[in-house]
Amino acid sequence: MINIKILFFGMTSDLVHKTELSIPLKENAIVKDFKIALVEQFPTLKNMDSYAIAVNESYATDEVFLKNGDVVAIIPPVSGG
């Protein structure tokens, strides 16, 4: 198992009522596995149309492998004016 630190920003922190937490994932987990585990733990995130994932401060695709100690940020859509 690996341990991942999650940071929630904006609307995502409102939906899960947290700004950060840690979760265990299986070895060789990819971002897609992480997203599935996250929605299982926080079903309210299913209601979001989209959100970006950053791993260690770099945007990540679903195929990026996660390592023990990685910091994953959940970034909601941002609108500007």
Secondary structure, DSSP 8 states (H G I E B T S, - for coil): -EEEEEEE-THHHHHHT-SEEEEEE-TT-BHHHHHHHHHHH-GGGGG-S--EEEETTEE--TT-B--TT-EEEEE------
